[in-house]
């Protein structure tokens, strides 16, 4: 459940949604954590009161990153969790994400059931003596999470690299673990935008245009690599030592290349969504892996990861999840794996990126209200008779030289277009053709 | 009782049964409306010890922040202290999360205006009007303010009282005092308050787990444990509070509870003996007050029942004190225009110290009245019919209809009054003799049955 503060996301709406979660989880133990956004305090108060009214025992984890919360829910043996935070969304947005017992996002069945409870509006509000309570988080669990991440990595290799690393936390919740990770990894970490204030120094989406601050410091500080995180540590973009910010599309391929090359067996399974880069297909092919593609969204990806016991899962938004670690996207793990890759291969971040087969990705969005978007998309269906059409969460058109994916966003009133082509000119031509067509149809 | 009927939205706030009619959504909605009403500024939020208090505090905080207010949380605090904190912290308003003397399964929001007084009828109607409008004026995230905590708000209250009473005099008397806090907000403050007044304190019901170990209304029949404590520990006086510590009932050294009606009479006896002045009491107050006020050549005015009604009239008349006989309420404007058990306790102790007399002796000097009351189930609609019928029938007695209907004779009176907070009608009679009072009540109960 996402929305803009003061518009979609108001106290009554939050209370009803959290009451639905409390009702669905039957008054159990629920871990609640939030990012640093200014509105997160209001949202968590509303959530606390709703959960208590449903008789839940709330464990108030306070400001935590998303991967920590994915860890905390099973670690505390809780019945579920709620992640409050806007992640990559701009200021004014916030969201409530229900987590299941495993710590992962609700799968589609759970989500459907939850929505039925929400829309039915029959919540299990309890009598005065059955109201829930709020417990504080037992100490030491952040450290346990850091230990878990480190246990999956070759720490001696990373620390022997003597890396200087710049990390931009976007004033989000990742900042509180920065020094702990720096110490464990044995790296010289230069954190920037690392207050827990929630004021956004730039767009929180980790992509080239939001990495200018890291990029400008990299050379001066002679850093080996830079990382740009979103406010809840679920997404990350990499800035190389040649001061290039890799498209967030390449975070996952970088990690996959490394994981498959050094720790996976034959036919290892990798999970991603239907609109990830062709680079990924090539890498997985190279290592004889299996690439499993699901609908867009963390829930689908993690669900499939758990189902097929994939070694790694992720998508083109700069997200990765390691199958043997927490059941959710983890920016710290991405950072660790990329550093490990640099150390073991003894090569710089720019060179690592250069070894990837790269294509040209263009992402666009066309403003369009949600109701209109679906009918528009259906009309786009017959637009390219020369392409192979796949209907999975929108439409994917495949040509010999590239592909395009069109879908209505579930979180914003836009149609998202992702296109990848083997030449830049080809990519630009094709994307113009598509957006031009869409915009014409929107304006009619 | 159905969920619809146990929600009460009235001048005294929004009351309901937790989980049935009073829900986080409703509370957040009212808090947001209140924030809109008082303007985007500081709003003091305090609560009593009820288990549902934390839950509603969170709902109130969410509602207040969403409209751009800065909630100032005092935690568990007596209602009068919350009112005083609003005044001292120059806040735009306050919300007390307490159902006062109502049973534990109830909770409520009480709304406090910028001067620390509860909203009056007109203001409460304006607030409701805002609540009933479909759109809230939610502010953008950029205009959000952070929650502030204020842990020591009771100090304001204590300091004001200590400024207006003779602390040394009371300390010298070194009273032994039993106090019953009903496991409410008083459990956190009262013992220390009395100790600072040099008292040796015997506390009962001060466990701080939010479980009320006696019925919350501080009336003699609920105070057996205090009675035992006063007797076995040979205390000079016993005090009983309700869960939010606005009401006070006293007990003499024999452990005899003095009717809640006499709390305000005793305070008047003390205050007026020093400085005569105007007194306001609600219509449901003992005739003994009238006699004490007369003795000190002062003037008494009757108001409607409800703290804000008494306070408003006190402001209007520039009264030196006021109160509500029916609920053991003392209002001493020197400290603040609110019902306040702490001012009450200090005044009682000061009177005993100044007069060097026991409470028993002081009570004996006050004319004795006996009051009997009964309540019967009656919908608000039926209650209206009943009052109209009685007004016609007793027109020759010139009934007072400030609130309900009061009929006065020389040595007795009877009040028939529908409750604002429950679907009941109350019959209260007072007379110089117990039997006479009882027969008055019985007579009017059957008259009401006939008129319903």
Interface residues (C-beta under 8 A of the other chain):
Chain A: X5 X6 X7 X10 X11 X12 X14 X15 X16 X19 X37 X38 X39 X41 X42 X43 X45 X46 X48 X49 X50 X52 X53 X91 X92 X94 X125 X126 X127 X128 X129 X130 X131 X132 X133 X134
Chain B: X17 X18 X19 X20 X23 X24 X25 X27 X28 X29 X32 X50 X51 X52 X54 X55 X56 X57 X58 X59 X61 X62 X63 X65 X66 X104 X105 X106 X107 X136 X138 X139 X140 X141 X142 X144 X146 X147
